[in-house]
Amino acid sequence: CRQRAQRVTVDAVDPALLSDSGFLNQLQGDVNGWIKEIQKVTKLDREPSSGTTSQEINFWLSMERALERIEEQLQSDEVVLAMDVLKAAKRFHATVSFRTDTGLKEAAERVTRFNVLMKDFPINELLSATEIGRISYAIEQIFAHVNKKLKLTAYPVRRALPLIEAISRDFNDQLVKVLGHVRLMFMDYADFDHLFRQTQGAFDAWETQVKEFANLARDITRKRSEKFIPIKIRAAHAALQERFNFVHQFREQHEQLQQTIVRVMGGQADADEGGSAIDEIRQAYDAVKIVDILDVTVEGTDLWERAETGYNERVARVENQIIVRLRDRLATARNASEMFRVFSKFNALFVRPKIRGAIQEYQTQLISSVKEDIRRLHDTFKRHYRRSEAYTMSQLRDVPPVSGSIIWIRQIERQLDMYMRRVEDVLGSGWELYAEGQRLQADSASFRRKLDTRPLYDAWFAEISRRDLTVSGRVFVVTRQRATGMAFQLNVSFDAQLITLFKEVRELLWLGFQVPHTLVNVARDGRRVYPFAVSLMETAKIFRQASHRLQQHPDVLSLAAGYRRDVMLCITRGMGLKWQFF
C-alpha cells in the first residue's frame, strides 16, 4: 500500500489477527493509553492569578498548537488503522467513545474562543517600553485590545479579572525597570517633578482604562447571565504609586524649605545663620537620597523610614532657627502692614506644623485685622456709589454713572482680593481648610456675590432698549418757554442722553462687557455728531444771551442790527438741516 501511495486499510491485515483476543486486547490497551495521554493535554489549565500576562497568553497559544498536533497524529495512518481494526473486530466500546473520552473537541473549541483575546495581544508594547510615555501608550493599547476582544470571545469575566491584575504586575515591573535607570533622589527637582508628572500620567491612564474595563465587565456579565461577581481589581502597582507620591511631596517640601531659607536668610545680617541652615538641610537630605525609593518591600520601607527620621531630626533644628528669626521680626514690626510683609515672606513654611504653632498668636491678631478691613469694605459698599467720594470724582472726570458704579464695585472687589491674599499670607497655602479660613471664605464668597456687576449692566441695557435713541430729525427746533412768558426760543434738537450713551458704551467696552452691535452703532453715531451738537448748543446759548442783553439796551440795538441780520440768515439756512447730513 505504501509503495502505491495508498492508505493502509483493514483489508491488508491478517484476518486471523481480527479474532486474536490477545492482539485485540493489547491494541485496545494502547488506545486507552492514547486517551489518557490526550486527556493530560485537554485537561491542562493554569491559574491566571499567578505569573505574568505573557505566561497566560503563551499558555493558550501553546495549547492551541498542542491540540493541532494531536489532531494531526489522530489522522495518521497508524491511528486510523488501529481504530479500523477495532471496529472490524466489533470492539465498539473502545472506538465509539474515543473522541468523547479525550475531550478533544471541547478543548479545541474552548482554546479557539479564548485565543480570540490572546492573539495579537499587545503586551510586548509594555514589556519593551523604555520611556514613561511609551508605558502610558502601551496601557491604552492593551486595554483597547482587551475591551474590544472581550465582547467577541467567551473568555470568562471571572478569569479576565486576574488577567488584568497580571497586567498590573507587568506594569509595575516595567515602571520599576524604567525608573530604576535614573537616580531619582539625585535628580534636580525640576527634572524630578517633570518625571513625576509623566509617571502620574501613566497611573492616571491606568485608572481611566480600568474604570472603562470594569463597566464593560459588568455589562458582559449581565448579558451572559453569569453568576454575579464583584468587579474588583487589586492593582499591584498601588504601593509603588503611593511611595512615589509620598516621595514627590517630600521633595517638594524639602525644595520649598530650602528656597525659603535662601530667600529669608539671604541678607548680609543673616548670611552666617542662613548658610549654616542651608548646610544643615543639605546634610539632612544626603541621608535620604541614597535610599532606593522604588523598593516597596518591608525591608525597603524600613530603610526609608529610618532615613526619614534622621532627616526630620536635622530639619527640626533648622525649624527652630527659623522660628526664632520669624518671632524676632514679628516682635519688632511697628504695625500690621509690616507684619503682613513678614508673613508674606515666610508663609511658604506655614505648612510645617511646628512653625505654624510658633506664630499662632500673631496669626490670630492679623486675621482679626483682616476681618475688620473686610467689614469696613462691606460698610463702604452698603453706603452705595452715589454717596461715595468716588461718585464726585467720576463726575469731575466725566465718567458716566453706570460705568462709574461698575468701576467702583470692581475697585472694592480688588480690595477684597487683596485682603484674601493677606489671609493666605498669614495662614499659608491651603488656608481654606482651616476653621478660621473657612469662615472667612464663606463671608468673602457671600460679599463677592453682592459685587456682581452683571445685574447693573442688564438693568442699564433694559432701560436703554426701551428708549428710542436715534441721531435723526432737524438740527434746530423753535419752542415756547414759560420762563420767558411763552416767548419763542431757538434750541438745538439733540437728546442729551445720546451723549451719556456713547460715553457709557465706550467705558463698558473697555470694562469687557459685550455691548450689542446695534447699540454700539447708535453710540458711534452720537459720538460722530457730538462735537457739532455741543458747539451748536453753546452758540445758540450765546445767541440767546446776546439777544436778551440787546433787548435790555435799546439804544445800542440799532448798532448790532447788521450782525443780528447775518445771524438770522444763518439760522434760516440751518432750519432745513438734519442730523443725517452730518
Secondary structure, 3 states (H helix, E strand, C coil): CCCCCCCCCHHHCCCCHHHCHHHHHHHHHHHHHHHHHHHHHHCCCCCCCCCCHHHHHHHHHHHHHHHHHHHHHHCCHHHHHHHHHHHHCCCHHHHCCHHHHHCHHHHHHHHHHHHHHHCCCCHHHHHCCCCHHHHHHHHHHHHHHHHHHHCCCCCCHHHHHHHHHHHHHHHHHHHHHHHCCCCHHHCCHHHHHHHHHHHHHHHHHHHHHHHHHHHHHHHHHHHHCCCCCCCCCCCCCHHHHHHHHHHHHHHHHHHHHHHHHHHHCCCCCCHHHHHHHHHHHHHHHHCCCCCCCCCCCHHHHHHHHHHHHHHHHHHHHHHHHHHHHHHHHHHHCCCHHHHHHHHHHHHHHCCCHHHHHHCHHHHHHHHHHHHHHHHHHHHHHHCCHHHCHHHHHHHHCCCCHHHHHHHHHHHHHHHHHHHHHHHHHHHCCCHHHCHHHHHHHHHHHHHHHHCCCHHHHHHHHHHHHHCCCCCCCECEEEEEEHHHCCEEEEEECCCHHHHHHHHHHHHHHHCCCCCCHHHHHHHHHHHHHHHHHHHHHHHHHHHHHHHHHHHHCHHHHCCCHHHHHHHHHHHHHHCCCEHHHC
